[in-house]
Amino acid sequence: MADMFRFADDLGPLKIIHVQDAGIGLKAVLVIDNVAAGPSIGGLRMASDVTVEECFRLARAMTLKNAAAGLRHGGGKSVIVGDPGMPKTDKERLIRAMAAALRGEDMYIFGPDMGTNEECMAWVHDEIGRAIGLPRELGGIPLDELGATGFGLAQAAEVAADFDGLDLTGARVAVQGFGSVGIHAARFLAERGCVLVAASDSKGAVLDAGGLDIEALAALKAAGGGVIDGGGTTVERDAVITADCDILIPAARPDVIHEGNVDDVKARLILQGANIPATAQAEQRLSERGITNLPDFIANAGGVICAAMEYAGANQTTAFDTIKDKIRDNTLAVLESARADGVVLREAAVRLATERVRTAMSMRRWGSF
Ligand code: NAD
């Protein structure tokens, strides 16, 4: 395993745990980054190429996201090396074994992430009783079905548009990654008068300056099709990033806005639905170009806020009210502090979150984990 000490700084990680059961092919890692605010929350990712480093970066991102959202939770993340599309019985065995191996790690609460879903969380819950993102039948709030993250992105859009003098009525929206986050963001923005003019998924992209039919595209996706079958002009998949629009929502992969395309971005406002969708250099350049680029862990926190509310026993209405309050407050705080201090939005956001983590740490007794 790589030199784990190189990840460490004064915030964390608190623990890195290697989990292995060669008998059933379980190879996994848990990183608990920081628990000053409370037990860590973060998803269980299953992918063939996950690394300890990726797990650590995602755990730190959760520390910042949960702190920024003012949740009583620290950040953690777990990964299982494996193909998420493996036969269900094999997947269930691995996930149950992972949960059982971490039964005693009560400062980590499992959640769904790439390659895992509500059913996987039901298995974890059955093993150790410590999971969020559960099926409705077990008291869960189905955050992807309800669009918690897309709802939060629309809240951030309202605040940022107000701050920048952008009228949402008729504002043109481009979405990269027409999935759970992208579809719901488009829906909630359409309720505010925005028009979807570009959309993409893994198979391709479509443009229509007159407006794409969101529900028709969503139905196509639900049936296993792609956005390219839904009308409009078909273009090269990544052209959506530089499409003519007012609001760009990257909601798929990391680093899709980079040095090679950042100067061609036309949007005035970027809402980061995906995690780290822009490189650091591209974020700097977007700022120089006067484009409002709301960082991921501020704008896309709707999902984790919903999950934390589920864990606290809240109902759906309270969860969505909380998403609204927290994301609106944070978006405004970050916009104001970036403007006042002349820094890029991410720097203002990291400062806000880190200060909250340090304050929480200062109120704890040494070694109280
Ligand atoms: P999803 O699987 O429901 O949807 C992803 C969509 O992106 C799919 O339509 C897929 O076809 C498309 N896609 C994949 N690769 C692409 C590419 N290269 N170009 C264009 N489209 C591509 O996933 P999701 O839950 O919507 O999550 C999207 C992103 O948002 C992920 O990075 C995830 O980590 C992040 N995120 C999700 C949530 C949440 O609540 N679901 C919360 C915070 C962050």
Residues whose N, C-alpha, C, O or C-beta is under 5 A from the ligand:
A	BS01	NAD	T149 Q176 G177 F178 G179 S180 V181 G182 S200 D201 S202 A251 A252 R253 G273 A274 N275 N300 G303
